[in-house]
């Protein structure tokens, strides 16, 4: 996918202002260290995202804007705080409070601007090497409850041998009871199919 421009927009903490935009917003959900920042950079074709110094340390909602080439449209990628470490699981305080504000903002408080447009869809990222994790199953159930279109993708597929990849995907799909796209941000494997899925949930 050709990108015209890609940029980091803002980071939002628990007391920060949530993004206000009528552009499609796609939320990236995944465990800490699943490779969200690396994937964002691969999608942008440049380094716009920086990972935290250690798993579980990034407790911010990060917003990125991507403009597709040939006037195909624009979208916001909303990178939620990672979950899965002692600093916060899918129901841990950092993830839970900031995520709740994003998905269910209270218009009566000054923290949220009137007229804010919410997410169009979501992407659940799982580590290809670790199928069936309880945190991933919990996150999937949470997304299903949100009634949003979403896709599941297995990152770091390049860290498995060719023979192990098919089994890992089958194990993920069995555990999650959902189709899983393989993707390698490092090598670019699976990115075209991932882009198609991303644009579909974005409604572009």
Helices and strands as residue ranges (DSSP letters): E 3-12, E 24-30, H 36-44, E 61-68, E 73-79, H 93-103, E 121-127, H 134-146, E 149-155, G 157-159, H 162-176, E 181-182, H 191-202
